[in-house]
Amino acid sequence: MGHGLDSIDLEAAARVGIKVDNSPGAFQDAVADVALGYILMLSPGLHVVDRAVRNGEWPKPEGRTLRGQTLGVVGYGAIGRGVVERARAFGMEIVANDVRMARMAPEEGTRFLQLAELLEISDVVCLCCNLTGENKGLINRDSLARMKPTAFRGRGDAKLVLKTLHSEAEPAKLDRLKSRIDRCGLGENVILVNEGLSRDDLMGLVNAADCYVSLHRTEGLGMGMLEAMALGKPVIATRYGGNLDFMDNENSLLIDFKMTRLRADEGPYRKGWKWAAPNLQKAAEAMRRVYSERAFAKNLGKKAQRDVLQRISAEKFTRELYGFMMSL
């Protein structure tokens, strides 16, 4: 006996004559408590504070009180109603969705909505439905894109500058990028720089940034990352290419990758060629960390600057070049 059947091979059990059933209500309070605990932790960013304090820091991340926020509950069974009961005590507005809602009556203070509308108005979404073949992948990239930017806690003031190159040669791709930014409601948070920049303007842009990100799939010398590190910026980059000559786990945030083959021609790269596909989830986690843990990011930038100036200085380069020439 158990609470859920998601991890049980029901067909195999049936073949050997084992009856499998759940025990509804056995853990509804415990699960509802944990769900509300996660909401209490994530909304004010207590997990960020906890990790930083353990590292000797004392951050003050921007948080939000639960009162007045909208909680969307997907699955209005015993656990869903338990989460609603607890969340309402904190002053949250409640909306819900359930496959059976046409035959259900919501409790006072709860509105039933279609999933798309629930996602659009919710600050927090809590999945309280069992996993089935029909709802697997219910929350995906497209459903998250429906949610308002403020649903992603404490990053309303974050700006992402995307510097494109030769975008005029791929207008359709540029239009898709702009459309995706708009669909995510990030028009005020993402700045596209499409025009060519002078050397001074480009370095001024890097120097004005709090972090430099290079999720490259192929890389030569890694000059952009090198220059950003020399300016004392924390750098997030793919763990691949010439940048590994001066980047490591101590002075950078390196993102692991999976080697893949191109399915179609991409600029000068041809179908079938290999390139490195960075782990975007890990990259997003690294960017969130730089945003939330300012002291960590500052110290990482200082470490990067020291390492680069020691390893790639003009004097060291001259000595190594001289030594190489003398060995010929």
C-alpha positions in Angstrom: 0.0 0.0 0.0 1.2 3.5 -0.7 0.0 7.0 -1.5 0.9 7.2 -5.2 1.2 4.8 -8.1 3.4 6.8 -10.4 6.5 4.7 -9.8 4.7 1.3 -9.8 4.8 -1.0 -12.9 1.1 -1.8 -12.7 1.1 -4.1 -15.8 3.9 -6.2 -14.3 2.1 -6.4 -11.0 -1.1 -7.5 -12.8 0.8 -10.2 -14.7 1.9 -11.9 -11.5 -1.4 -11.4 -9.7 -0.4 -8.7 -7.3 -3.1 -6.1 -6.6 -1.8 -2.6 -6.2 -3.9 0.2 -4.7 -3.3 3.6 -3.2 -4.3 4.9 0.3 -6.1 8.2 -0.4 -5.8 10.7 2.4 -2.9 9.0 4.2 -0.4 11.7 3.5 -2.5 14.7 2.4 -1.5 16.9 5.4 2.2 16.0 5.2 2.3 16.7 1.4 0.3 19.9 1.7 2.7 21.1 4.5 5.7 20.5 2.4 4.2 22.3 -0.6 3.4 25.3 1.4 6.9 25.1 2.9 8.4 25.3 -0.5 6.3 28.4 -1.3 7.4 30.0 1.9 11.0 29.3 1.1 11.0 30.3 -2.5 9.0 33.5 -2.5 11.2 35.5 -0.1 14.4 33.7 -1.3 15.2 32.0 2.0 17.1 29.2 0.2 19.5 31.9 -1.2 20.0 33.4 2.2 20.7 30.0 3.8 23.3 29.0 1.2 25.0 32.4 1.3 25.2 32.5 5.2 26.8 29.1 5.2 29.5 30.6 2.9 30.1 33.5 5.3 28.0 36.0 3.4 25.0 38.1 4.5 22.8 38.8 1.4 19.5 40.7 1.4 17.7 39.4 -1.7 14.6 41.0 -2.9 11.6 38.9 -1.7 7.8 39.1 -1.8 5.2 38.6 0.8 2.6 35.9 0.1 -0.3 38.2 0.9 -2.0 39.3 -2.2 -0.2 36.9 -4.5 -2.2 34.5 -6.6 -1.8 30.8 -6.1 -2.8 28.5 -9.0 -3.5 24.9 -7.9 -3.6 22.3 -10.6 -5.4 19.2 -9.2 -8.2 20.0 -6.7 -8.2 16.8 -4.7 -7.5 16.3 -1.1 -3.9 17.5 -1.3 -4.8 20.5 -3.5 -7.5 21.6 -1.1 -5.0 21.1 1.8 -2.6 23.5 0.1 -5.4 26.0 -0.6 -6.4 25.9 3.1 -2.9 26.7 4.2 -2.2 29.3 1.5 -5.4 31.2 2.3 -4.2 31.7 5.9 -1.3 33.7 4.4 -3.6 35.9 2.4 -3.1 34.4 -1.0 -5.8 34.6 -3.7 -6.7 31.2 -5.0 -7.5 29.9 -8.5 -7.7 26.2 -9.4 -7.9 23.8 -12.3 -9.0 20.1 -12.3 -10.0 17.7 -15.0 -13.2 17.1 -13.1 -14.0 20.8 -12.4 -17.2 20.7 -14.5 -18.6 18.3 -12.0 -17.1 20.0 -8.9 -18.2 23.0 -6.8 -15.2 25.2 -5.7 -15.0 26.2 -2.1 -15.7 29.8 -1.2 -12.9 32.1 -2.3 -11.6 29.7 -5.0 -12.2 30.2 -8.7 -12.0 27.4 -11.3 -10.2 28.4 -14.5 -8.9 26.8 -17.6 -5.2 25.9 -17.3 -4.1 28.6 -19.8 -5.8 31.4 -17.9 -4.6 30.0 -14.5 -1.0 30.2 -15.7 -1.4 33.7 -17.0 -2.6 35.2 -13.8 -0.8 33.1 -11.1 2.3 34.2 -9.2 2.8 30.6 -7.9 1.6 27.4 -9.4 1.4 24.2 -7.4 0.9 20.8 -9.1 -1.3 18.6 -6.9 -2.3 16.1 -9.6 -1.1 12.6 -10.0 1.2 11.8 -12.9 -0.6 10.2 -15.9 0.1 9.7 -19.5 -2.4 12.5 -20.3 -0.7 15.1 -18.1 2.9 14.2 -18.4 4.7 17.3 -19.6 1.8 19.5 -18.6 4.3 22.2 -17.5 6.7 22.8 -20.3 8.5 25.7 -22.1 5.3 26.9 -23.7 3.2 26.8 -20.5 5.9 28.7 -18.6 6.0 31.3 -21.3 2.4 32.1 -20.5 3.3 33.1 -17.0 3.8 36.8 -16.1 7.4 37.9 -15.5 6.8 38.6 -11.8 6.0 34.9 -11.3 9.8 34.4 -11.4 10.7 35.9 -8.0 12.8 39.0 -7.5 14.2 39.5 -11.0 12.1 42.4 -12.2 15.2 44.6 -12.3 17.5 42.1 -14.1 18.5 43.1 -17.6 19.9 40.7 -20.2 21.8 42.3 -23.1 22.0 40.1 -26.2 24.7 41.1 -28.7 23.9 39.6 -32.1 26.3 39.3 -35.1 25.2 39.5 -38.7 21.5 39.4 -37.7 20.6 41.2 -41.0 21.5 38.0 -42.8 18.9 36.0 -40.8 15.9 38.3 -40.4 13.5 35.4 -39.8 15.5 34.1 -36.9 15.8 37.6 -35.4 12.0 38.0 -35.7 11.4 34.7 -33.9 13.8 35.8 -31.1 11.9 39.1 -30.7 8.6 37.3 -30.8 9.7 34.8 -28.1 10.9 37.7 -25.9 7.5 39.4 -26.2 5.6 36.2 -25.5 7.6 35.7 -22.3 6.7 39.3 -21.3 10.4 40.2 -21.1 10.4 43.2 -23.4 11.7 45.5 -20.7 14.2 43.0 -19.4 16.0 41.9 -22.6 18.0 44.4 -24.7 19.0 43.5 -28.2 22.1 45.1 -29.7 22.0 44.4 -33.4 24.3 47.1 -34.8 28.1 46.8 -35.1 30.0 48.4 -32.2 33.4 50.0 -32.2 36.1 48.5 -30.1 35.7 51.2 -27.4 31.9 50.8 -27.4 32.1 47.0 -27.1 34.5 47.1 -24.2 32.4 49.8 -22.6 29.4 47.5 -22.9 31.3 44.6 -21.3 32.6 46.9 -18.5 29.1 48.1 -17.7 27.8 44.5 -17.3 27.7 42.6 -14.0 28.4 39.3 -15.7 29.6 38.0 -19.1 27.9 34.9 -20.6 29.2 32.9 -23.5 27.2 29.7 -24.1 29.2 28.9 -27.2 29.0 25.7 -29.1 32.4 26.1 -30.7 35.2 28.5 -29.7 38.6 29.5 -30.8 40.7 31.7 -28.5 37.9 32.8 -26.2 39.0 36.5 -26.5 35.7 37.9 -25.3 35.7 35.9 -22.1 39.4 36.7 -21.5 38.7 40.4 -21.8 35.7 40.2 -19.5 37.7 38.4 -16.9 40.5 41.0 -17.2 37.9 43.6 -16.4 37.0 41.7 -13.2 33.7 40.3 -14.4 32.3 36.9 -13.4 32.1 34.8 -16.6 29.7 32.0 -17.4 30.8 29.9 -20.3 30.6 26.5 -22.0 33.3 24.1 -20.7 34.6 23.8 -24.2 37.2 25.4 -26.5 40.2 27.6 -26.2 38.7 29.4 -23.2 39.8 26.4 -21.0 43.4 27.6 -21.3 42.5 30.3 -18.8 39.2 29.3 -17.3 38.6 26.7 -14.5 36.2 25.9 -11.7 37.9 28.3 -9.4 37.7 31.5 -11.5 34.6 30.9 -13.6 31.2 29.3 -13.8 31.8 26.6 -16.5 28.8 24.9 -18.0 28.9 21.2 -19.1 27.9 20.3 -22.6 26.7 17.4 -24.7 28.4 16.8 -28.1 25.8 16.8 -30.8 25.7 16.8 -34.6 24.1 19.6 -36.6 20.8 18.7 -38.2 21.0 21.4 -40.8 23.5 23.9 -42.1 24.1 26.9 -39.7 26.1 29.7 -41.3 29.6 28.4 -42.1 28.8 25.2 -40.2 27.6 22.2 -42.2 25.0 19.5 -41.4 26.6 16.6 -39.7 29.4 18.5 -38.1 29.8 18.2 -34.3 29.5 21.0 -31.8 29.0 21.4 -28.1 25.4 22.0 -26.8 25.7 23.6 -23.4 23.3 22.5 -20.6 20.9 25.5 -20.6 19.3 24.5 -17.2 22.7 24.7 -15.5 23.5 28.0 -17.3 20.2 29.5 -16.0 21.1 28.3 -12.5 24.5 30.0 -12.8 22.9 33.2 -14.0 20.4 33.2 -11.1 23.3 32.6 -8.7 25.3 35.6 -10.0 22.1 37.7 -9.7 21.2 36.5 -6.2 24.6 36.2 -4.6 26.3 39.5 -5.3 29.2 39.0 -2.9 30.0 35.6 -4.5 29.9 37.2 -8.0 32.1 40.0 -7.0 34.7 37.7 -5.5 34.6 35.4 -8.5 35.3 38.4 -10.8 38.3 39.4 -8.7 39.6 35.9 -8.8 39.2 35.8 -12.6 41.0 39.1 -12.9 44.0 38.0 -10.8 44.3 34.8 -12.7 44.1 36.3 -16.1 46.6 39.1 -15.3 49.0 36.5 -13.9 48.6 33.9 -16.7 48.2 36.0 -19.8 50.2 39.1 -19.0 52.3 40.7 -21.8 55.5 40.0 -19.9 54.7 36.3 -19.5 53.7 36.0 -23.2 57.0 37.7 -24.2 59.0 35.3 -22.0 57.2 32.3 -23.4 57.5 33.4 -27.0 61.2 34.1 -26.5 61.7 30.7 -24.9 59.9 29.1 -27.8 61.9 30.9 -30.4 65.2 30.0 -28.7 64.2 26.3 -28.7 63.9 26.2 -32.5 
